[in-house]
Amino acid sequence: MTDENNMKQLLTFVRKEFHHILRDTRTMLVLLGLPIVQLLIFGFAITNETRNANIAILDNSKDEATQNIISKIENSKYFDVYETLTSNNQIEKAFKTGKIKVAVVFQQNFQNELAHSNKAQIQIIADGSDPNQATTLINYLSTIIAEYQNELNQQNKLPYTINTEMRMLYNPELKGAYSSVPGVMGMILLLISTMMTSIAIVKEKELGTMEILLVSPMKPALVILSKVIPYFIVSLVNIATILLLSVFVLGMPIQGSIFLLIAVTILYILCALSLGLFISTITNSQLAAMLISLLGLMLPVVMLSGYAFPIANMPVILQALSNIIPAKWYIIMVKSVMIKGMGVAGIWKESLIIFGMTLVFLFISIKRFKIRL
């Protein structure tokens, strides 16, 4: 009977919270209108210079010419040779680890073909899930190869031609949505879930009604839960809207399991909600909660999550700081499942990190909440 009464009380508070949301036009505009606007505005990712990108080499010839080209690639400021492959079967596996951004494949008998027929073939394969970065890296490699070709032609009467074949994995049409959609999903869900949850709880504190709720027959945990559930449901509506727009408006297919994508998104939403609870325990005014959750999170999410700027280009300190941004790990998971078609085995590490963050935020929030009481 007690459990039934608790459930009735919980549903009553949830309905009350929904009434507050629905009658506030500005809140509804933020919750449901902002994701659509931002998704359409950020349709294309920002193009930036890329440095120290990890590259894989498949040298089927292993002669002087290929070693000279590899040396030029290694000595450039744009690439680090991360892995040396031995067969074509290893290429896609290397990309699915997320460690490399581009691979260079030399044909067999590269130097002999160049010497006898005056032409040879190099294949450049890039990760098209970030089309702007992939295009930039291909241009860098094409320039390095062209410089080597010019050096050869200056020493020989007959011109040598090195043909470069370009291939984009996962995004052959180089659609900008493949980069913008995961970033927008990570940014919107984190900011809205965190901001609205923190404000909803702090509002009760600011108005002096939190004490009334806490001394009511309803358990404190259910009071907090009733504040969280509506924004959890609204976040699910947002993710459904974003996915529908992505598929039917931006033409972005979902390569992996839709159920796995929804599962990791729910985990991420729970992390954002727990972060909102944490913020509510360290603030006593709606303005402070809004400043921390909106301004305090917007800049790190945009700058350090890998959405707008490649993390590999950042100083080591900023790269380390990016590891505490939940959006970074969520964006990696979305790209892995949605674009690359990977399963649980490919995202278990990122899932554990976000799950761990959620537990930490909840633990701190519960401890501080009890102390405040």
N, C-alpha and C positions, 0 to 999 in steps of 0.2 A: 504493500500500500504506500509505503514511503517512497519507493522508486517511482510509482505512478504519479504521486504528487510532485516529485522533483521534475518528472518529464513534463507535466502540465505547466509547471512554473517556468521551465526552460522555454517551452513553446510560446508561452505568453510574452516573455521578455524578447524572444526572437521576433515575434509579430510587432511588438512595440518598436523595436529597432528598425524593422523594415518600414514602418509608418514614418519614422523620423527621416529615413533616407528618401522615400518616395515623395514626401511633401516638400522636400528641399530641392528646388529646381537646379540650383548651382551644384549641389552635390551630385545629382543625377547626371548633369552635363559633364562633370569631371570623371565620374565613374564609367560612363558608357560612351560619351562623345570623344574624350581625349584619346583613347586607343585608336579609334578610326582616323582621326585627324593626323595623329603622329605617324601612323602606318603609311598614310598616303603622302605625307610631307617627306618623310625619310625613305622615299622609294629607292634612292640610290645611295650607296655608301660613299664616304669621302675618300678620294684618292690621295695616298700619301707615299712618300719615298720609303722604301723598305731596305733595311740593312741587316746583315748577318742572318739571312734566311737559311734554314737548314735544307740541304740539297742531297739527293741520292744519286750515285753514279753507277751506271751499268756499262762497263767497258768490255765489249765483246771482241775487241781487237788487241788491246794492250800493247800498242806500239808507240814509237816516239811521238808521232803526231797527236795521238789521243792524250798521251801524258802531258804534252805541252799545253793542250787546251785545258785539261783538268788543272794544271798548275796555274794557268791564267785565272780560272774560275776561283780557285782557292785564294789567290793573292788579291782578288778584288774585295772591296769593302762590303759588297752586297751579299756574299754567300759564304757559308761554312759547310764543308763536305761532312755531312753527318753520318752517312752510311754508304758502303760500297756493296752493290748487289752482284749476284752471280748468275741470275736467270730472270727471264721476263715474268715468271710466276711470282716473284717477290715484290714486284712494283706496286700492285694494288694493296698488298698487305702492309707495305711500308707507309702508304698514304693513310690507311685506315687507323694506324697508330696515332695519327695526328702530329707526329714528330717532324715530318718533312713537308715542304710546300711545293717542291718541284723536283723532277727527276730528269737526268740526261742520259740518253741511250745512244751509244756509238755502234755503228754497224760492224760486222766482221770484216777483217782485212781493210780497215779504214785507210791506212797509209798507202797500201798497194793500189787500192782503187783511185786514190787521189793522184798517185804518181803515174798510173798507166792510162786512166780514162779522164784525168783532170777534174774529176768530181767525186764527192763522197756524201754520205747521208748521216745526219744527226737528228734524233727525235727528242723533242722537249715535251715533257708531260707535266702539267701543272694542276694543282688542286683548285677547281673552279668554284668551290663553295664560297670562296671570297674572290669574286671576279676581278675586282680592281687590283688587288694584290697580285693575282695570277698574271694579269696582263702586264703589270709592271715588271715582274720577275722574268717573264718571257722576253720582254724588251731588253732587259739587262743582259740576259744570256745571248740574245741575238746580236747585240752590240759587241760583246766579247768575242764571239765566233767571227763576226765580220772583221774585227781588228786583226785577228789571227790570219784570216784569209788575205787581207791586204798586205800583211807582212810577207806572206808566201809569194804573192804576186809581184812584189817589188824585187824578189830574188830570182824570178823565173820569167822567161819570155812568153810561155803559154800561160794564160790565166787559169788559176784553179778555182773551182766552184764548190762550196760546201753548202748543200741544201739542208735547210732546217725544217723539219715537219713539226707542226704545233698540234698538241692534243690537250683538251681540257677535260679532266675527269669530273664527273658529277654535275657539271653545268656547262655543256658544250655551247650553249647559246649566250653564255655570259650575262645572264639576267641579273640585274642588281638586287632583285627581291631575295635571291639566295643569301645575300649578305645582310640585307636590312631587316628581313622578317625575324630571324632569331634574335637580333639585337633589340628590336622593338618589343618583342615578347618579354625578354629579360628585363628591360627597363620599365615597361608599363606595369607588369605584375608586381615587381619589387616596390616601386614608388607608391602605387595606389594602395596595395595591401598594407604596406607599412604605415603610410601616412594616415589613411582613414581609420585604421585600427587604433593607432596611438591617439589620434584626435578624439575618437569616440569615447575612449576611457578617460582621457584627461578632461574632457568636457564635463563628465559627471563629477570629477574632483573639483573642477573650477566652480561649478554651480553649487557644490556642497551636497549633492544628492548621492554621492558614492557611499557616504557613511550610512545613509538611510537604507540603501540597497544591501550593504554588508551586515546590517543588524536585522534585516528581514529574515523570515524563515528559510529563504533560499540560500543554499550553500554558496560561499564566495567564488568557488571554482565555476559554478554554473552561471553566476553573474558575469564573470569574464567570458565564459564560453558563449553566452548569449550575445555579447558584443562582437565576437569574432565570426560567428557563423554567417551573418548576412554578407560580410565582406568576402568570405570564402566563396559563397554562392555567386556574388557579383563578379569575382575574379574568374570563376568558371565560365560565366557568360562572356566575359572579355576574351578569354582564350578561344572560345567557340567562334566569336566574331572575327578574331584575327586569323584563325585557320581558314574560315570560309572565304574571307577576303583574299587570303594568300593563294588559295587554290583556284577560285573562280574569277577573281579580278586580276591578280598578278600572275596567274598561270604557273604557280609553283607546286609541283607534285610532292606528295608525301611518300618517300621511297620505303621507309621502314614501317614498323608496327604502329598504328594509330593508338592502340591501347597502351603501348609502352611510352609513347609521347605524352599521352594524357597522365599516365602514372608519374612520370618524372616532373611534369608540370604541377601536379597536385603536391608533390613533395616540395617543390620550389615555393609554391604559394604558402604552404605551412611554415616554411622557413621565413618568408616575408612577414607573415602574421606574427610569428614569435618575435621577430625583430621589432615589430610595432608594439608588442606587449612590453618588451624591454625598454623602448623609448618612453612608454607611458609611465614607467616606474622611476624615471630620472627627471621628469618634467612635471610642472604643476600648472601650466597654462597651455591653451590651445595654440597660441602663437609660437611658443617655444617648441612644441611638438611638431608644428608645421615646418618651422625653420630647420630643425634637425632632420626630419624625415624627407623633406623635399629638397632644400638647398644642400643639406649635408650629405645626401645620397646621390643627387642628380649628377654632380661633377665627378665623383669617383666612378659611378656606373658608366657614364659616357666615356671618361678618359681611361679608366683602368680595366674595363671588362673585356677589351678586345673588340668592342663593337665599332668604334670609330677609328681607333688607332691600333696598329699591330703592337702587341705587348713586347715582342722580341726587340723592337726599336727603342724601348724605354731603358733608362738607367736601372742598374741592378736593384736599387732600393725600391723603385716604383714597381719593378717586376715582382719583388717580394710582397709589397703591399697589395698587389692585384690578387694575391692568393686568398685574401680575406674578403673579397667582394663576391657574394653569392652569385651575382649575375654572370661572372666570368665562367663559372662551372656550368651554369644552366645553359648558356649560349653554346658551349662545347657539346653538351648533351643533345641539344636541339639539332645542331648541325650533323652530329653523328647519326641520330635516328632519322630525322626528317630528310636530310639530303644524301647521306652516305648509305642509308639503309642498314645500319648496324643494330645489333641486338644488345641484350643485357651484358654480355661479355665485353662489349666495347665501351660501356659507360659506367661500370661498377665503381670505379675509383671516384669519379665525379659525384655519383649518387651517394656514396658513403661520406664524402666531404660535406655535402649539403645537409645530409641527415645529421651529421655531427654538429654542424652549425646550429641546426634547429634545436637539438638537445641542449646545447650550451646556452642559447638565448632563453629557452624555457626554464632551465635550471636557475639562471641568474634572476629572471623575472619573478619566479616563485619565491626565491630567497628574499629578494628586495620587497616583494609584496607583503610577505609575512612580517618583515621588520617594520614596514610602514604601518601595518595594522597595530 
